[in-house]
Amino acid sequence: MTPEQHLFLAVMRQSLVDLFIGTPSSSNPQEGDLIRREALAFFTDATGGWARSRQHICTIIDRDPDAVRLSIIAILEGAELPYMGDVRGNGLEKARALWAEQKDREAAAQAERLRRATPTTVAPPAAPAAPVAPKTARIKESRKAAKPWLCPPLAPEDWAAYDGIEVTV
């Protein structure tokens, strides 16, 4: 094996450890969940960036990327986890739970896509309603303004209502 193949094989092994074993308990649990989700995406995505990365790495280490994906999915769906050296896999149930969540989300998204693609029965249009005459606002006219300083009189005969108020027109 070339040094490059050794490097990418180590990357693949670390991804397996991240998915099935997890990170050390001293690290942040949220960070560990994120790493596990990314490892799950790396091994199971059929398309996208993680799938291209898996294909690139598998090509370099002489493995079939689809066979790797299918074997990981088989483990996530209940097959026996192969021996991974002296490391014990205590995160297998977490990985399987994440896989189940992902499958549920994908099934719900697929159902929603099908629902939107299926034409729905449309009721025939209702007969047009008779036109309604618009209501006109009725304004009560008054000689005195409630706030005379805001509305100066328009005619000189109305100025008597503004005694003591200086009006400029």
Secondary structure per residue as TSV (DSSP state, phi and psi in degrees):
chain	resnum	aa	ss	phi	psi
A	1	M	-	360.0	145.2
A	2	T	-	-81.8	161.9
A	3	P	H	-58.7	-35.5
A	4	E	H	-64.8	-40.4
A	5	Q	H	-65.4	-39.5
A	6	H	H	-61.2	-41.7
A	7	L	H	-62.3	-48.6
A	8	F	H	-71.3	-28.2
A	9	L	H	-67.0	-37.9
A	10	A	H	-65.1	-37.2
A	11	V	H	-63.3	-43.1
A	12	M	H	-64.4	-42.4
A	13	R	H	-63.3	-42.8
A	14	Q	H	-63.3	-36.6
A	15	S	H	-63.9	-39.0
A	16	L	H	-64.0	-43.1
A	17	V	H	-62.4	-43.7
A	18	D	H	-60.9	-38.6
A	19	L	H	-76.8	-49.8
A	20	F	H	-95.9	-20.6
A	21	I	T	-112.2	-41.6
A	22	G	-	97.1	-177.5
A	23	T	S	-93.4	163.7
A	24	P	-	-57.6	151.0
A	25	S	T	-66.3	-17.4
A	26	S	T	-77.4	-13.2
A	27	S	S	-84.4	172.0
A	28	N	-	-65.8	127.0
A	29	P	H	-62.1	-35.2
A	30	Q	H	-66.9	-37.3
A	31	E	H	-66.3	-39.3
A	32	G	H	-62.5	-39.9
A	33	D	H	-64.8	-40.3
A	34	L	H	-63.4	-43.9
A	35	I	H	-62.5	-41.8
A	36	R	H	-64.0	-41.5
A	37	R	H	-64.6	-39.7
A	38	E	H	-67.7	-38.3
A	39	A	H	-64.9	-39.9
A	40	L	H	-61.3	-44.7
A	41	A	H	-63.9	-40.4
A	42	F	H	-58.2	-43.1
A	43	F	H	-86.0	-25.7
A	44	T	H	-112.1	-18.7
A	45	D	-	-63.9	133.9
A	46	A	S	-85.6	-27.6
A	47	T	S	-137.7	167.6
A	48	G	S	101.2	-170.7
A	49	G	H	-63.9	-43.6
A	50	W	H	-66.1	-37.1
A	51	A	H	-65.8	-40.2
A	52	R	H	-65.9	-39.1
A	53	S	H	-63.7	-44.3
A	54	R	H	-61.5	-42.6
A	55	Q	H	-63.4	-41.3
A	56	H	H	-63.5	-48.2
A	57	I	H	-65.4	-43.4
A	58	C	H	-64.5	-34.9
A	59	T	H	-64.4	-41.3
A	60	I	H	-67.8	-37.5
A	61	I	T	-95.1	14.8
A	62	D	T	60.0	49.3
A	63	R	-	-126.1	152.3
A	64	D	-	-82.8	118.0
A	65	P	H	-62.4	-34.0
A	66	D	H	-71.2	-36.7
A	67	A	H	-66.7	-38.9
A	68	V	H	-62.7	-46.5
A	69	R	H	-59.8	-47.2
A	70	L	H	-66.8	-35.3
A	71	S	H	-69.7	-36.3
A	72	I	H	-68.1	-42.1
A	73	I	H	-62.9	-38.1
A	74	A	H	-61.4	-41.7
A	75	I	H	-65.4	-41.6
A	76	L	H	-66.3	-24.2
A	77	E	T	-97.7	9.2
A	78	G	T	126.4	-7.7
A	79	A	-	-68.5	163.2
A	80	E	-	-68.4	136.5
A	81	L	-	-77.5	125.1
A	82	P	-	-67.3	162.6
A	83	Y	-	-63.6	130.1
A	84	M	-	-118.2	34.4
A	85	G	T	85.1	-152.2
A	86	D	T	-81.6	5.8
A	87	V	-	-91.5	133.3
A	88	R	-	-95.6	132.5
A	89	G	-	-89.0	98.4
A	90	N	-	-102.4	0.3
A	91	G	-	-105.3	13.3
A	92	L	H	-61.8	-41.9
A	93	E	H	-65.5	-37.4
A	94	K	H	-63.9	-42.8
A	95	A	H	-64.0	-40.8
A	96	R	H	-67.0	-36.5
A	97	A	H	-66.3	-41.0
A	98	L	H	-62.8	-40.1
A	99	W	H	-64.4	-41.4
A	100	A	H	-64.0	-42.1
A	101	E	H	-60.8	-44.0
A	102	Q	H	-64.5	-42.2
A	103	K	H	-64.3	-38.8
A	104	D	H	-63.9	-42.7
A	105	R	H	-63.5	-42.6
A	106	E	H	-65.8	-39.0
A	107	A	H	-65.1	-41.7
A	108	A	H	-65.6	-40.3
A	109	A	H	-65.4	-40.5
A	110	Q	H	-65.3	-41.5
A	111	A	H	-62.9	-40.2
A	112	E	H	-66.2	-40.5
A	113	R	H	-61.9	-42.0
A	114	L	H	-66.4	-40.0
A	115	R	H	-61.9	-41.1
A	116	R	H	-72.6	-30.4
A	117	A	H	-79.2	-25.7
A	118	T	S	-78.1	125.6
A	119	P	-	-68.4	138.5
A	120	T	-	-94.7	154.6
A	121	T	-	-71.3	125.8
A	122	V	-	-105.9	130.5
A	123	A	-	-68.8	145.7
A	124	P	-	-63.7	150.5
A	125	P	-	-64.6	142.3
A	126	A	-	-73.6	156.2
A	127	A	-	-63.4	143.2
A	128	P	-	-64.1	139.9
A	129	A	-	-76.7	153.4
A	130	A	-	-65.7	140.3
A	131	P	-	-62.9	140.2
A	132	V	-	-103.1	132.0
A	133	A	-	-68.2	134.4
A	134	P	-	-67.3	142.9
A	135	K	-	-80.0	136.7
A	136	T	-	-102.8	141.3
A	137	A	-	-77.8	134.8
A	138	R	-	-102.9	123.6
A	139	I	-	-108.2	125.9
A	140	K	-	-80.9	125.0
A	141	E	-	-84.8	139.2
A	142	S	-	-137.5	156.7
A	143	R	S	-85.9	-27.5
A	144	K	S	-107.9	135.4
A	145	A	-	-83.3	147.1
A	146	A	S	-66.1	-35.3
A	147	K	S	-128.2	86.3
A	148	P	T	-61.1	-26.8
A	149	W	T	-70.3	-17.3
A	150	L	T	-91.2	-23.0
A	151	C	S	-127.2	92.2
A	152	P	-	-66.6	149.7
A	153	P	-	-65.6	148.3
A	154	L	S	-90.1	-28.2
A	155	A	S	-116.5	146.2
A	156	P	G	-59.9	-28.3
A	157	E	G	-70.5	-18.0
A	158	D	G	-85.8	-5.7
A	159	W	G	-68.5	-18.1
A	160	A	G	-63.9	-27.2
A	161	A	G	-70.5	-13.9
A	162	Y	G	-110.1	40.0
A	163	D	T	-59.4	131.7
A	164	G	T	84.0	-4.3
A	165	I	-	-107.4	128.9
A	166	E	-	-83.1	122.2
A	167	V	-	-114.9	133.0
A	168	T	-	-119.0	129.1
A	169	V	-	-114.9	360.0
